């Protein structure tokens, strides 16, 4: 009876030892398997997109592509109606031609005919000034005195005629009508007025030119001489600079309008695939608005975030496999293109290894195979052997 309990106790101890040994072996195996399991990080497949549009804007005239179509660099995607741009170009070209003509005229200076014309105006103004200084000639005064003498005779004759008619009228014979008497009086007053005017004109000639008139004549002569010298001197440097600036501004306006006319055709900047293009002929496209979205060929990549404690297992240029749930059992080639130099989501104090694992570094993995099968937004996994 006493040997049987002893045997049972010994069996339990042996079973416990076996269980502990099995546990230890399992733990060691788990550590071995864990040490051989590759590092794995998850991320998302992303793609570079291009938003194309027109700086000019306008009404859509023609759409040349559809969603999903591949396009080459420079291929026309859509065309806008020209609108008022051709008219603006014609106006800008006209202003440019005018500015160039003005500059050319200033650079060449005055023509010989213009110089001769300016010289003639100068001589005329100088002669007028000399004439104003010298006053009237003696012959002019004598002619005016003779004319005054004729007017005196005319006044005397008119006076005698009027007196004679008044005497006959006073006799009351009726031989002279009152209208004749009135006409004689009017003739006398007219003759007297003409005589007085001649007297004033003679006095003006005898007195000569007034100082104000002489100064005016001298000023006109000086102005004509200055205009002639200015014309001979040619265009000032400042005026040429202004004219050249106007030509440059007009040329810039022409080039600006030409650029906007080129913007009426929306083209693909590089080889890509049309992701979205909802415009149709007749639609209005605003200036600088997106007309279509393109996906660049060969620009698929996966963005992952690697903990600080594992970042040493990656280097730029390293080849890594990429797997996605959509293609189980397959892996795609990837190349590490960039590892960010600044960590993210890091706490203030990184004291322990677990805390240091919370600091992540963004890493970009370029996709080199399967670009026609993978799509942006897919969940992707990167594995690196330990």
PyMOL commands that set and color helices and strands:
alter all, ss='L'
color gray80, all
select helices_A, chain A and resi 2-36+85-108+112-134+138-171+178-207+211-233+237-262+308-313+325-327+353-356
alter helices_A, ss='H'
color red, helices_A
select strands_A, chain A and resi 39-54+58-63+70-71+76-80+265-267+272-276+284-285+289-307+319-324+332-339+360-367+379-384
alter strands_A, ss='S'
color yellow, strands_A
deselect
rebuild
show_as cartoon
